Amino acid sequence: MSRETREPDQSTIVPRIKHRDFLSTIQSMNLPPESLPVMEPLVADLLVTYAFDLPHAFQMVMAADQERLGLSKEEMREIAIANLREQLDAVDVQGDPPVVRVIAGNNLDACLLLCDEIWETLAETIPPDLVVAVPTRDLVLVTTTRSTKGGVDQIRRRTKEARETDRVHGLSDQLLIRKGDRWEVFA
């Protein structure tokens, strides 16, 4: 069987980042439990969902798929992040301080929030704490808490602009801060 006709398996599972409004939309559909997408909170108003990355589309991983594959949510997340890492050709950092953009391409930029090694590496060159905005799935902006050139104000402005122009793939207008190996809301 070709990859297109066989039942999706764990080798094609990737994470997808969604806004919590996705959960409201799903709940309003009154789907049976087995037809609900597998999801979990990430940080602020962001969720992690999972999808089978098929040749022509992403297909949400539903509770029935999770059961069929015999995976816990922790195993699903580990597998999805490992598959994501395999898909990443190169992560690029573009722009000049005080704000840089982290780019993965292929609609995977927001998913980089799940790759700790990227943020550990960036933290070495952008001390002391990273402040990140993820206004859309394809836009990840980074500055530092120590920016003296208005980095935080710049990413707030660029986030607002991005959210106004990309309503389909919009994610969050909240800023995040990297504390150790986790994300928190930046106040």
N, C-alpha and C positions, 0 to 999 in steps of 0.2 A: 504494500500500500504506500502511496506517496504521502508526503507530509500534509498535503492539502486534504486528503480523504480519510486519513486515520483519525481516531479520536485524539484530541490534544492530550499531551502528557506533561509531566513536570519539567521536561527539558525546554519547554517553550514558555514557562511562566515567568513573567516580569512584573515588577511593581509599577503602579501608576499612582500619581499623586492627584487627589481630588479635593475640592472644597467641601466643607460639611453640608452645603446645600445639596450635594449629590445624595447624601443620606436621606434628607427630607424628601427629595424627589422619589427615591426608591420606596420609602415608607408609604408615600401617597398612592403607590401602585397596588398596594394590598397583595403582594406576591406571596405564595406559599413559602415557608422557611427554606426549603431545598432550592428555591429559585432566587434566593437573595445572594447578591455578590458578597464575597469574602472581603471584609474590610476591618480596619482597626485605626484608632486615633494615632496621629503622628505628633503634632504640636499645634498650638493655637487653633485655627479653624481648618487645619489640614488633616486629611485622612490618607492612609495607604490602602489602596485596593490592589487587586491582582488581576492580571489578564494573560491569556494565552496569546503570544505574539505569533500570529499566523501570517502566511505570505501576503495576504491582501487586507488584513484588518486585525485589530485587537478584539478578542472575545473575552468578556469578563469571566473570571473564575467564580462559579457559583458554589453554594454550600454543597450541592450534590456532587460537584466535581471534586471538592475537597475530600468528601467522604469516599468517593470512588478511588481517589489516589491515596487515601489513608494517611493524610498529612495533618499534623497539628498546625495551628497558626504560626508557631515559632519555626517549624520546619518549612512551611510555605514561605515565610519571610526570608529565611536563610537561602533557600533555593532560588527565589526570585532575585535576590541581591547578587548571588553568584552568577546567575544567567545575565543580569544587567551588566556586570563587570565584563563578561565575555563579549558583550555587544559593543562596549565602549572602545572605539579605535584609539582615540586620544581625547583627553579633556584639555581644553584650551582656556587660558586666562587672557582676556583682551582688555584693553583700555589702560588708562593711567590713573594712579591714585589721585584723589582719595577714593574713587569708585572704580572697581573692575567688574568685569562680567565673566562668569564661568560658563563655558559652553561644551556640551556633549554632542549636540545635534540629534537628528532623528526623533524629535519630540521627547527626548529623555532628560532634558536639562533639569527639570524640577526633581526628577528621581535621584539626582546626585546628592540630595539631602541625606540619602540612606547609605552613602559610601563614606564611611568614617575616615578612610585613609586620605581622601581628597582634602578634607577639612583639617586633618592633622598636618598635612604638608603646607596648606595655605597658612595655618596658624603660626608656622615657623617663620614665615616671611611677612605676615601682617599681624603683629602683636598689638595689644595684649589679648583682646577678645574680638572675634569676628562678628559683625552685624550683617545679616543677610536678608534680602527681600526676594520673594518668589511670587511676583504678581501674576505671572502666566506660566504655562507649562514650559515655555521656551525662553524664559528670561530669569536668570539668577544673578542678582547684583550683590556685591560684597564691599564692605568698608570696615573700618575698625572703630572701636570705642574711643580710641585716642586721636581720631582724625581732627586736625586743626584747620582743615580746609572745607569744613561743612559736609563731610561725607554722608553723615546720617540724613541731613536735610536733602542732599541730592538724591539719595535712594528713595526717600519718601516722595519727592516730587516725581521722579521717574516711575515709581510704582503707581502713583495716581494716574499718570499719563497712560501707562501700559494697560491698566485696568479699564480705563475709559475707551481705549481703542480696540481691545481684544476681550469682548464680553463672552465669547464662546469658550475660550480656553483659560479664562481668568481663574486665578487661585486665591491669593491672599493679599490684603493690604496691610497686614501686620508684619512688623519686622521681627526677626528671630536673632537670638544671640547664642553663640556656641559656648557652652560651659562644660569643659572636660570633653566627654564623649557623647553629650546630648544637647538637644535643642531646647531652648526656652523662649518665651515671649520677651522681646526687648521692650522695656518700659520707656 
